[in-house]
Every structure is written in structure tokens, then in C-alpha cells.
Amino acid sequence: MASSTLRRVTKALLAPALALGATIGLASAPASAAVWNSCDQWGQTNLNGYTLYNNIWGSGAGSQCIWANSGTNWGVWANHPNTGGIKSYPNQTKAINKSITSLTSLSSSYNVSVPSSGAYNTSYDIWDTDHDYEIMLWVNKTGAVGPLGTSQGSVSLGGHSWNVFKGTNGANEVFSFIRTSNSSSGTVNILPILKWIKDTKKWMGNETIGDVQFGYEITSSSGGLNFTTNNLTVSSS
């Protein structure tokens, strides 16, 4: 499980080394996807209060193009080889910038269409502003993928049941919540999860939550696969 910190730190190092496949057209994307698209490795834009990011960061990556109808309706066509290691994390980001104790609510609703083949997870990636802690919430996964760290048992929080893992990637602590069964749509009440980490487990203090990201951590998608975020919203107060 590579972190966004690692993604950011290694961006400059990886960029010249990545041998991306030939850039493709967006024939596989919906015809209505005319607001924005990019096949650039680090292509990004801001729409409706969200940042969309193509984010092809891993070594050995292939081709990937991102499209968006809006900040909450977007998708990716990706053709990454059937090899190990995460190739990309195309994502949608909402900035929060509030401490856990100052939040009265933090939730998100998701609706996705994802392939039945390949190796990937559909996940939230939540960061504190200092990037000391990464909280991942996997709502579905396919293929040979797994979280960092060791098992911490199971818990029901935020409207879902999760298997919990705790580890580190060398740059920050990683807390991974893996939904016990795959889901393509639902609502996650994120704040109780953060409070459980802080108050019940005492794994972190009253951190300021910076970004709530949602996207697809893709290890392989050989032949070209479509990942579609039909709708994803993040709300807080």
C-alpha cells in the first residue's frame, strides 16, 4: 500500500523512469465526458470543489487516461501490465482542513462501476495535514492485492464492517480498513472511524484532517479496463 506521501516524494524521481505505453484516445469513455480529460501522467484539474488527478506513479506502468463530466462523476481507462506493484491511484480529492474534535460530521457517498478482472482496490485515502497518518478505507477489491501491516481484528463502524490492519510504509503510519464484503455503492460515516482510531485505539492524536481522497489503486489492468465513479460526494461540518 503506497502512500500519497510516497507518491508525492517520488514523483520527480519516477517521472523520467516510467515507460508509459502509447497514449490512447478516450473511445472507451462515455460520449458525454466532454468537460475534461487527460492522458498525462500527472494530469489534474479542479471541478466543483474537487481535484481530479490521473496520478500514474508506480514503476512499470502502462497507459491510463482520466475523464470527467464533473467533480463528482469521472472515470479512468487503464491498461497496466499483469505485474506486481501498484501502478497508479487515479483519484478525486476534497480538502477538509479541520481537526477531528472540531468536526461535527464527515461522511461520503459513493457509487462506482468497476471491472471483474485485474488487480486493484477501490478506496478512500484520508490524510492529516502533516502526512504522518494515512487512513485507507477499501470498499471493494479484486485480484492479488492486500493492505500493509498486521491484522488488528474486525470492527463495525461508519455503517460498514471492516477488517483492520496497522502498518507503516516508512514515511507514515497506515491504518487500513478493508470492507468485509465488496460494495459498489453506499455511504460511509468517516468521523466515527477517525474517532475510533484516536480515542479507542489511541493510535493518533487530535490530527487536522487535510484531504479525503477516493479512487482506484491499480496494480494490473492488462488489455485495458474501465473504472467509473458514477457519483462520489464528500460532506463535512
ROLUM-550302 format. One record per residue (C-alpha): x, y, z; residue number from 1. Coordinates in steps of 0.2 Angstrom, whole numbers, plus 5000, padded with zeros to 4 digits. Layout:
! ROLUM-550302
+------+------+------+-----+
|    x |    y |    z |  nr |
+------+------+------+-----+
|    X |    Y |    Z | NUM |
...
+------+------+------+-----+
//
This chain:
! ROLUM-550302
+------+------+------+-----+
|    x |    y |    z |  nr |
+------+------+------+-----+
| 5000 | 5000 | 5000 |   1 |
| 5009 | 5015 | 4994 |   2 |
| 5005 | 5032 | 5002 |   3 |
| 5001 | 5049 | 4994 |   4 |
| 5017 | 5055 | 5004 |   5 |
| 5027 | 5042 | 4994 |   6 |
| 5018 | 5046 | 4978 |   7 |
| 5022 | 5065 | 4980 |   8 |
| 5040 | 5062 | 4986 |   9 |
| 5045 | 5050 | 4972 |  10 |
| 5035 | 5059 | 4958 |  11 |
| 5051 | 5069 | 4952 |  12 |
| 5061 | 5053 | 4953 |  13 |
| 5049 | 5042 | 4944 |  14 |
| 5044 | 5053 | 4930 |  15 |
| 5059 | 5050 | 4919 |  16 |
| 5060 | 5032 | 4923 |  17 |
| 5042 | 5027 | 4919 |  18 |
| 5040 | 5020 | 4902 |  19 |
| 5022 | 5024 | 4898 |  20 |
| 5013 | 5015 | 4884 |  21 |
| 5007 | 5024 | 4869 |  22 |
| 4994 | 5037 | 4873 |  23 |
| 4976 | 5031 | 4868 |  24 |
| 4960 | 5040 | 4864 |  25 |
| 4945 | 5041 | 4875 |  26 |
| 4934 | 5030 | 4864 |  27 |
| 4930 | 5019 | 4880 |  28 |
| 4924 | 5034 | 4890 |  29 |
| 4906 | 5040 | 4890 |  30 |
| 4902 | 5051 | 4875 |  31 |
| 4896 | 5064 | 4887 |  32 |
| 4913 | 5065 | 4895 |  33 |
| 4917 | 5082 | 4887 |  34 |
| 4921 | 5093 | 4902 |  35 |
| 4939 | 5087 | 4905 |  36 |
| 4951 | 5073 | 4900 |  37 |
| 4969 | 5069 | 4901 |  38 |
| 4981 | 5055 | 4897 |  39 |
| 4996 | 5064 | 4905 |  40 |
| 5005 | 5055 | 4919 |  41 |
| 5001 | 5069 | 4932 |  42 |
| 4986 | 5076 | 4923 |  43 |
| 4974 | 5086 | 4936 |  44 |
| 4960 | 5098 | 4936 |  45 |
| 4948 | 5106 | 4949 |  46 |
| 4930 | 5104 | 4946 |  47 |
| 4915 | 5108 | 4958 |  48 |
| 4926 | 5109 | 4973 |  49 |
| 4936 | 5093 | 4970 |  50 |
| 4953 | 5090 | 4962 |  51 |
| 4954 | 5076 | 4950 |  52 |
| 4971 | 5068 | 4947 |  53 |
| 4977 | 5054 | 4935 |  54 |
| 4992 | 5050 | 4946 |  55 |
| 5002 | 5036 | 4937 |  56 |
| 5015 | 5035 | 4950 |  57 |
| 5022 | 5017 | 4950 |  58 |
| 5036 | 5009 | 4941 |  59 |
| 5032 | 4998 | 4926 |  60 |
| 5015 | 5007 | 4922 |  61 |
| 5006 | 5006 | 4906 |  62 |
| 4994 | 5018 | 4898 |  63 |
| 4980 | 5027 | 4908 |  64 |
| 4968 | 5041 | 4904 |  65 |
| 4956 | 5050 | 4915 |  66 |
| 4939 | 5059 | 4910 |  67 |
| 4927 | 5069 | 4920 |  68 |
| 4909 | 5075 | 4917 |  69 |
| 4910 | 5085 | 4934 |  70 |
| 4920 | 5084 | 4950 |  71 |
| 4909 | 5070 | 4956 |  72 |
| 4907 | 5060 | 4940 |  73 |
| 4923 | 5054 | 4932 |  74 |
| 4932 | 5038 | 4927 |  75 |
| 4948 | 5030 | 4921 |  76 |
| 4953 | 5019 | 4907 |  77 |
| 4969 | 5010 | 4912 |  78 |
| 4980 | 4997 | 4903 |  79 |
| 4993 | 4992 | 4916 |  80 |
| 5003 | 4975 | 4914 |  81 |
| 5000 | 4960 | 4924 |  82 |
| 5015 | 4963 | 4936 |  83 |
| 5016 | 4966 | 4954 |  84 |
| 5017 | 4983 | 4962 |  85 |
| 5004 | 4997 | 4962 |  86 |
| 5005 | 5007 | 4946 |  87 |
| 4993 | 5021 | 4949 |  88 |
| 4980 | 5029 | 4961 |  89 |
| 4968 | 5040 | 4950 |  90 |
| 4958 | 5049 | 4962 |  91 |
| 4946 | 5063 | 4967 |  92 |
| 4951 | 5074 | 4982 |  93 |
| 4941 | 5085 | 4994 |  94 |
| 4950 | 5097 | 5006 |  95 |
| 4944 | 5097 | 5024 |  96 |
| 4957 | 5105 | 5034 |  97 |
| 4948 | 5103 | 5051 |  98 |
| 4954 | 5094 | 5067 |  99 |
| 4945 | 5078 | 5072 | 100 |
| 4937 | 5087 | 5088 | 101 |
| 4931 | 5102 | 5078 | 102 |
| 4922 | 5091 | 5065 | 103 |
| 4904 | 5088 | 5069 | 104 |
| 4901 | 5077 | 5054 | 105 |
| 4912 | 5069 | 5040 | 106 |
| 4904 | 5057 | 5028 | 107 |
| 4904 | 5052 | 5010 | 108 |
| 4893 | 5043 | 4997 | 109 |
| 4900 | 5033 | 4983 | 110 |
| 4893 | 5024 | 4968 | 111 |
| 4905 | 5015 | 4956 | 112 |
| 4906 | 5003 | 4941 | 113 |
| 4922 | 4993 | 4942 | 114 |
| 4929 | 4978 | 4932 | 115 |
| 4928 | 4960 | 4937 | 116 |
| 4946 | 4956 | 4932 | 117 |
| 4963 | 4964 | 4935 | 118 |
| 4970 | 4968 | 4952 | 119 |
| 4965 | 4984 | 4961 | 120 |
| 4956 | 4991 | 4976 | 121 |
| 4943 | 5005 | 4976 | 122 |
| 4947 | 5015 | 4992 | 123 |
| 4946 | 5031 | 5002 | 124 |
| 4963 | 5038 | 5006 | 125 |
| 4962 | 5050 | 5021 | 126 |
| 4977 | 5061 | 5026 | 127 |
| 4981 | 5073 | 5041 | 128 |
| 4989 | 5089 | 5035 | 129 |
| 5006 | 5084 | 5041 | 130 |
| 5005 | 5067 | 5032 | 131 |
| 5010 | 5057 | 5047 | 132 |
| 4995 | 5046 | 5046 | 133 |
| 4986 | 5038 | 5031 | 134 |
| 4969 | 5030 | 5034 | 135 |
| 4963 | 5019 | 5020 | 136 |
| 4945 | 5013 | 5018 | 137 |
| 4943 | 4999 | 5005 | 138 |
| 4926 | 4997 | 4999 | 139 |
| 4930 | 4984 | 4986 | 140 |
| 4945 | 4974 | 4979 | 141 |
| 4949 | 4962 | 4966 | 142 |
| 4964 | 4951 | 4962 | 143 |
| 4980 | 4949 | 4971 | 144 |
| 4980 | 4965 | 4982 | 145 |
| 4981 | 4967 | 5001 | 146 |
| 4984 | 4980 | 5014 | 147 |
| 5001 | 4984 | 5023 | 148 |
| 5004 | 4979 | 5041 | 149 |
| 4996 | 4966 | 5053 | 150 |
| 4978 | 4962 | 5057 | 151 |
| 4970 | 4971 | 5071 | 152 |
| 4954 | 4962 | 5071 | 153 |
| 4937 | 4967 | 5064 | 154 |
| 4926 | 4981 | 5069 | 155 |
| 4909 | 4989 | 5063 | 156 |
| 4910 | 5007 | 5061 | 157 |
| 4903 | 5021 | 5050 | 158 |
| 4889 | 5009 | 5043 | 159 |
| 4901 | 4995 | 5037 | 160 |
| 4910 | 4980 | 5044 | 161 |
| 4929 | 4981 | 5042 | 162 |
| 4945 | 4970 | 5044 | 163 |
| 4958 | 4982 | 5051 | 164 |
| 4976 | 4982 | 5048 | 165 |
| 4990 | 4993 | 5055 | 166 |
| 5007 | 4996 | 5047 | 167 |
| 5020 | 5009 | 5041 | 168 |
| 5027 | 5012 | 5023 | 169 |
| 5042 | 5020 | 5031 | 170 |
| 5036 | 5038 | 5029 | 171 |
| 5020 | 5037 | 5039 | 172 |
| 5008 | 5026 | 5049 | 173 |
| 4995 | 5017 | 5038 | 174 |
| 4978 | 5011 | 5045 | 175 |
| 4968 | 5001 | 5033 | 176 |
| 4950 | 4996 | 5034 | 177 |
| 4945 | 4983 | 5022 | 178 |
| 4927 | 4980 | 5020 | 179 |
| 4922 | 4963 | 5024 | 180 |
| 4912 | 4961 | 5008 | 181 |
| 4913 | 4971 | 4991 | 182 |
| 4902 | 4985 | 4988 | 183 |
| 4899 | 4996 | 4973 | 184 |
| 4888 | 5009 | 4982 | 185 |
| 4884 | 5016 | 4999 | 186 |
| 4888 | 5029 | 5012 | 187 |
| 4902 | 5029 | 5024 | 188 |
| 4902 | 5039 | 5040 | 189 |
| 4920 | 5043 | 5041 | 190 |
| 4921 | 5053 | 5058 | 191 |
| 4917 | 5038 | 5069 | 192 |
| 4931 | 5029 | 5061 | 193 |
| 4943 | 5043 | 5065 | 194 |
| 4937 | 5045 | 5082 | 195 |
| 4939 | 5026 | 5085 | 196 |
| 4957 | 5027 | 5079 | 197 |
| 4960 | 5042 | 5090 | 198 |
| 4950 | 5039 | 5106 | 199 |
| 4948 | 5020 | 5107 | 200 |
| 4964 | 5014 | 5099 | 201 |
| 4975 | 5029 | 5103 | 202 |
| 4985 | 5027 | 5088 | 203 |
| 4985 | 5046 | 5084 | 204 |
| 4980 | 5062 | 5092 | 205 |
| 4969 | 5076 | 5088 | 206 |
| 4975 | 5077 | 5070 | 207 |
| 4969 | 5090 | 5057 | 208 |
| 4962 | 5081 | 5043 | 209 |
| 4968 | 5088 | 5027 | 210 |
| 4962 | 5078 | 5011 | 211 |
| 4949 | 5065 | 5009 | 212 |
| 4953 | 5056 | 4993 | 213 |
| 4943 | 5042 | 4983 | 214 |
| 4950 | 5032 | 4969 | 215 |
| 4957 | 5016 | 4962 | 216 |
| 4973 | 5009 | 4967 | 217 |
| 4978 | 4999 | 4952 | 218 |
| 4991 | 4985 | 4951 | 219 |
| 4986 | 4977 | 4935 | 220 |
| 4973 | 4980 | 4921 | 221 |
| 4980 | 4971 | 4906 | 222 |
| 4971 | 4974 | 4890 | 223 |
| 4963 | 4990 | 4896 | 224 |
| 4949 | 4991 | 4909 | 225 |
| 4936 | 5005 | 4914 | 226 |
| 4934 | 5011 | 4931 | 227 |
| 4919 | 5023 | 4933 | 228 |
| 4914 | 5034 | 4948 | 229 |
| 4896 | 5037 | 4944 | 230 |
| 4895 | 5048 | 4959 | 231 |
| 4906 | 5052 | 4974 | 232 |
| 4902 | 5066 | 4986 | 233 |
| 4911 | 5071 | 5002 | 234 |
| 4902 | 5082 | 5015 | 235 |
| 4908 | 5089 | 5032 | 236 |
| 4904 | 5102 | 5045 | 237 |
+------+------+------+-----+
//
